[in-house]
């Protein structure tokens, strides 16, 4: 069995995260092409995009069970290959039904890869006996940046959606083939259950992860609308909110292993939550756009390393098998990102968008208040 504590295994894990981020980012520039090709309105397009999220959430619990039986390696490989194979189909699907089915498969592959690579990352980090999870998650963001630049460039030089996605798929497959021999071949623990309902400490981790993912989804889906609604920027500049947030998130995650190694998990959660709250306060009270941008910067800085800490704690507890715990936390987190922004919209309709974001700020306080419980004695 390959040692988990070696540079090749750590590099393979990082590249798995990069492939996942790259694949997702390559799909984003295809959305306008898909809308024009199918001639659908925004409502139908929204339902089609939901298929990707549904596929992910359906696949995640199944991945936990499969990882408990077969280990994470075959699922990391299968998920990455699945994304690469389906990606070109997203560029040519000619009916809403075909695109919805392709997005469901793409989301299922992404969800499987996401859970499996986090389970793999937990084992690699345990073997290294030092924080690595933030860096792993940072490579997902780097992959997203590379994928968006790559796809946008090829499309802008008129290569066309299908050839662009074929090149992207080839790169993903080549990377997957390269990392496959370097991934860990895990052995199923005898007597370990294939399914377990999250409870106690794992349930707390799942709730906190859902809150943090909800914040990420809110910044993505509502940040621009808030800025334009408050008259701070024009519609063409609304994307600055998520841009500043994502840059801060990526930089802090790449530096996060050193930071967390120095201050510890508890301080990371405690101060991360407070910094995120301070960022929301700045955004929601900003008289000028510069103050709002500083707020989005602080939100990214504060929350960047909270999810990696929560994943690490899920993998290190002994209440339930690590793979099932990571799957439960991942599934709940993605559900928060998918369903949460819609909930914010519902609350905003009943009250106002600023009021709904203030409520989200209050939820973040739970991250700070439970830092001692999450990062205290082993569970």
N, C-alpha and C positions, 0 to 999 in steps of 0.2 A: 504494500500500500504506500502511495506517495506521501511523503512528509508534508504536513500542513504548514510547517514553518520553514519556508524556503522562498527565495525571490521569485522563481518562476511561477509558483502557485499564487503568490500575491499579485503578480503582474496579470496572470490569467483572470483572476477575480476582477481586477480593475477593468480589464478589457471587456468582460461580460457586461459590466455596468455601462461602459462606453457604447457598446453595441446597442443596448436597450435604448439609451438616450438618442443615439444616432437614428435608429429606426423610427422612433416616434416623431422626431423632428423632420424627417424626410416626408412624412405624411402631411404635415401641416400645410406646406405650399401647394399641395394637390387639391385642397378643399375648394378654392375658386374654380379650378378646372372641372372638378366633379359637379359642382352646382350648375355650371354652364352646359356641360355635356348632357346632364340629365334633365335640364330645364325645370328644376323644382324651386319652390319658394322657400323662404327661411324656416317656416314651420316644419316642412318635410325634411329639410336639411338637418334641423335640430334633432329630429327623431332618428335620422340616420347616424348622426354623430353619437347619439346615446348608445347605439349598438356596440360601439367600441368599449365604452365603459361597462356595459352589461356583460360583454364577453370577458373582460378582465375580472370582474367581481365573481362571476360564475366559476372561472378557472382557479381562482386563488385558494379556496378551501380544498379543492380537489388536489392541488399541488402539494399542500401540506400532507395529505394522506399518502400521495404517491412518493413524496420524499421520505416519509417514515418507513416505507417499504423498500424503496430502491435507491435512496440517497438523492442528493441534489444534482449530481453531475449529469445524468441523462436528461433531466428536465431542463437544465440550463442549455444544453446542446439542442434539445428538441424545441424549446421556446425560441431560441435565436434563429434556428433554421425555419421555423414556422413563420416568424416575422418576415424573414428574407423572401420566402416563397410567396407570401400573400401580398407583399408590397407592390410588385408590378400589377397584380390584379386590381389594386385600388386605382391604378391609372387608366384602366380600360373598361371597368364595369359599366355596362351600358343601360342598366335598368336600376331603379331604386332597390328592388329586391336583391339583385346581384351585389350591389354596393353594400347593402345592409348585412348580407351574409358574409361578405369579405371582411367588413369591419368587425363583425362578431368574432371571426376567426383570428383576425389581427389582434384584437383586444385579448382574446383568450391566450394567444401565444405570448403577448406582452405580460399578461397577469401571471402566467406560469413562470416566465423568465424572471419577473420581478421577485416573486416569492422565493424561487429556488436560488437565485444569486444572493439574496439576503441570508438565507440559511447557510449557504456556502461561506459567505463572508463572516458569519458568526464563528464558524469553525476555524477559519484561517486566523481571525483575530484572537481567539482563545489560545491557539498554538503560539502565536507571536508574543502573547502576554503584554501587549501594549495596544493603545487605541489605534484602530485602523478604519473604523466604520465611516467616519466623516469623509476621509479621503476616497473611499469606495463610492459613496454617494456623490461626492464632488465630480467624479468621472462621469456619472450619468449626466450631470449638467454640462460638462465639457463635450460629451457626445452630442447633446442637444444643440449646442452652439455650432459644432462642426457640421452636423447634419443639416441645420437650417442654412448655413452659408453655402455648403456643397450643393444642396438641391436648388436653392435660389439662384446661384450662379449658373448652373447648367440650364435651368429653365430660362434664365434671362438671355442666354446666348442662343436660344431657340433650338435646343437639342430635342425638346419635346418631353412630355410626361413619361411615356413608356420607356424610351431609352435611358432617361435619367434614373428611373426606378430600377431598371435592369442593372445599371452600373452600381447603384447603391446596394442592391441585393447581392451582387457579386462580391463587393467589399465586405459585407456582413458575413457571407458564407466563408470567405477566405479567412477572416479573423476567427470565426468559430472553429474552423478546422485547425487553425494554429493553436488555439488555447485548449482544445479538447484533451490532448494527452497530459496537460498540466493541471487539470482540475482534479479534485479529490474524489476518490471512489469510496463513498461511505458505505458502511455495513449496517444493516438494520439491527437495532438492539432487540434481543429476544424478549418477547412478552410485551413490547411497547404497543400501545393502542394505535389504531389507524385514524381515530377520530376522538376528539375531546372537546367538550363545550368550555369556552373560556370562563373562568371564574376568578374571584378574588383579585389577586395582584395582576394577573394577566388581563383581566377585564379592565382594570384601572389603566394599564398601559394602552389597551385598545381605545379607550375613551380619550385619553390624552393625545394619542396619535391622530384620531379623527378630528380633534380640535385644531391641531397644528396643520393638518392637511386642508381643513376647512378654511383656515386663514390663507393658505396658499391659493386655493381656488377662488376665494373672495377677492384677493388682490388681482388675480388674472381676469376674472369675469366682471368685477365691479370697480376696480381701481380707476380705469379710464372714465367710466360713467360718473363716478364721484367727482373727479377733477373737472370734467366739463360741466356737470350739473351745478357745481359751486362757482362756475365762471372763472376758474383759475387758469385754464388753458383752452385752446380751441380743439375741435374734434381731431384734427390732424396730429396733435401733440399728446393725445390721451395715452398712447402706448408708452410714454416715458415712465409711468408708474411701475409697470411690470418690468420694464427694462432695468431700472435702478434696483428694484427688488431682486431680480434674478442675478444681476451682477454681484450684488452684496452676498447673496446666498452662495453663489459658486465660489467666490474668493474665500469666504469664511469656511466653507466645507473643505477646500483644499488645504487651508491652514488649520483646520479644526482638530486634527489628531494631535498636533503639538499643543494646541490650546487646552484641549480636554485632558491630555496627559499631564499638564501642569496644574490645572485648577480642579480637576475631578468631575465626575458625572453630576454630583449634587449641585455644585456651583454653576455648572453649565446650564442645568435646568432652571435653577433659581434666578440667576441673573439674565439668562436668555429670555425667560418669560417676562421679567420686568422691562428689559430693553425693548421687547416687542410691544408691550403695553405703552411704553413711552413713545414709541414710534406711531402707534395709532392715535395717541393724544395729539401729537404734533400734526398728523394728517387731518384729523377731524376739527382742529381749531386753527388751521393754517390760514393766515390772512393773505399770503402770497405763495406762488408756486414753489419757490425755493425752500420754504419751510416744509411744504408737503413732501417735496422730494427727499429732504432730510428724514422725514418720518418714514417713508417707504424704505430708505436706506437702513434705518434702525430696525425696522421689522425684519428685513432680510438678515441683518447681522445677528439679531437676537434669536431668531428661530432656526438658523442654518444648521446648528448642531444638536437641536433637541430631538429630531426624529432618529438620527443615528444612535443617540444615547438610548432612546426607547427601544429600538431594535436590539441593541446590545443587551439590555436588561431582559428582554423577552427571550433571547437565546441563552441567557445564563441562569434563569430561574429553574426550579426543580418541581414546580407544581404540576406541570404538564410537559410532554416532550417538546424539545426546543423547536423542531420543525413545525409542529402544529401551532405552537405559540406565535412564531413568526408569521405563519400564514394567517392566523386570526388577527393579529395586529395590522398586518398589511391590508387585509380585506376591509377591516373597519376603517382604516385610514383612507383608502380609496373611495369607500362609500361616502365618507365625510366630504371628500373633494367633489364627488359627483352630485350628491344630493344636497349638500350644504348650500352652495351658491343659489340653488333654486329656492331653498328655505329663506335665504336672505332676501331674495326678490319678493317672496310672499309677505315677509314682515315689513319690508320697505313699502309695499303697496298699502298695508294697513296703517303704517306710521309714516316713516320716511327712510331714505337710504342712510343718512347719518345716524338715525336712531338704531337701525339694524346693525350698523358697524360698531356702535357703542356697546351693544349687547355682545357682539363678537369679542370686543376688547375685554369685557367682563369675564367671558369664558376663558380667555388666556390666563387669567389670574389663577385658575386651577393648576396650570403648569408650575407656577411658582410655589403655590401652597402645598403641593404634593411632592416637591423636590426631595424632601427628606425621606418620605415614605418610599419613593421610587428608587432612590440611590442610597438608601441606608443599608441595613443588614441584608445579607443574601436571603432570597425568598425561594 
